Amino acid sequence: MIYTVTFNPALDYTARLGTFKLGEINRTLSGSISVGGKGINVSRMLSILGHENVAMGFAAGFTGEEIVRIVKASGFGCDFIMVEEGLSRINVKLMMESETEINGRGPVVEDKHIHKLEVMLEKLTEGDVLILAGSVPPSVSLSVYGRILSSVASKGVLTVVDAEGGLLTKSLEYKPFLIKPNIKELSGLFKNAAIADKDTAVVYARLLRELGARNILTSMAGDGAVLLTECGHVIKCAAPKGAVVSSVGAGDAMTAGFIAGWLQTKDYEYALRLGIAAGSASAFSKNGLDKADVDKMMFNAVLEE
């Protein structure tokens, strides 16, 4: 079974505007509400690709109750822990010529809640997959992902971390199977180093491998992605061309696609192509998304020399 963990899920309010003027009343052209959070986004794409999974994490207040309600109706498992203090986030995404996000802080997740999650994860066994994705509320230590990886280290679980900054680096000593920084996140790990192409991304990915990461998948938006495997191989893939409707969740879809591809074939090249296809299909989608959309993108997810 695949389990995703989202510490800080949200209700995402996406508003499309023609213009935006600070300090004035701005009216939307359209708007929608959906459940956000990197782990939940991964679960959603895994479900589209036909992989059963369970979304786990923390929720609070009326917003948390709505998140749980929507997740339960989404076609994959849901096992969230309700916490007492605060509210699950409402994130605002302003869609114009560019995307602007205003993200909330999230509820107070205490040590007792994290311990409850650890108890729930005791059921994981060899062959299961655990994906830790996204940020954590301010009340939670940046070492928490490492703590959770440590608790499953002896179980033979395939682990994935999709996070940034200290939350990611503090997990590397526990040797996650996969990490998936985007190019901006990779740059931020190295004092905002200039990373303009896949070859430069590989240079910094090698440094992360020295710190413990086994496979490093760096997403590069319209330029595709590059994978540095635990064997030291470099695999590059171009991104299909298309009109981007929204990049929100595309990186999470890539994570899901890669893991789905790996579980199906144990082939890095296929996994990378499926990751690119899933991320592109998510970014190009206008009215819903299904497996046929991902399959179409596979034809244009071409490996590079």
URURHU-V375072 format. One record per backbone hydrogen bond with DSSP energy under -1.0 kcal/mol. CO is the residue of the C=O (numbers start at 1). NH is the residue of the N-H. If there is no record, write none. Layout:
co: <CO CO>
nh: <NH NH>
//
This chain:
co: <1 2 3 4 5 6 9 10 11 12 13 14 15 16 16 21 30 32 34 36 37 38 39 40 41 42 43 44 45 46 47 53 54 55 56 57 59 60 60 61 62 63 64 65 66 67 68 69 71 77 81 85 89 91 92 93 94 95 98 100 102 110 111 112 113 114 115 116 117 119 120 121 125 128 129 130 131 132 137 141 143 144 145 146 147 152 156 158 159 159 160 161 162 165 166 168 171 172 176 178 179 181 182 183 184 185 187 187 187 197 198 199 200 201 202 204 205 206 208 209 215 216 218 219 220 221 224 225 226 227 228 229 233 235 236 237 247 249 250 251 252 253 254 255 256 257 258 259 260 261 262 267 268 269 270 271 272 273 274 275 276 277 278 279 280 283 283 290 290 291 292 293 294 297 300 302>
nh: <129 54 131 56 133 58 89 36 91 34 93 32 95 29 30 24 16 14 12 10 41 42 43 44 45 46 47 48 49 51 50 77 4 79 6 81 83 64 88 65 66 67 68 69 70 71 72 73 74 55 59 108 11 13 102 15 100 17 96 94 92 114 115 116 117 118 119 120 121 122 123 124 128 158 3 160 5 162 140 144 147 148 149 150 151 155 127 130 177 178 132 180 134 169 170 171 174 175 214 161 217 219 186 187 188 189 190 192 193 201 202 203 204 205 206 208 209 210 213 212 179 228 226 183 223 224 220 237 218 235 216 232 229 227 304 225 250 253 254 255 256 257 258 259 260 261 262 263 264 265 266 271 272 273 274 275 276 277 278 279 280 281 282 283 284 245 246 293 294 295 296 297 298 300 302 238>
//
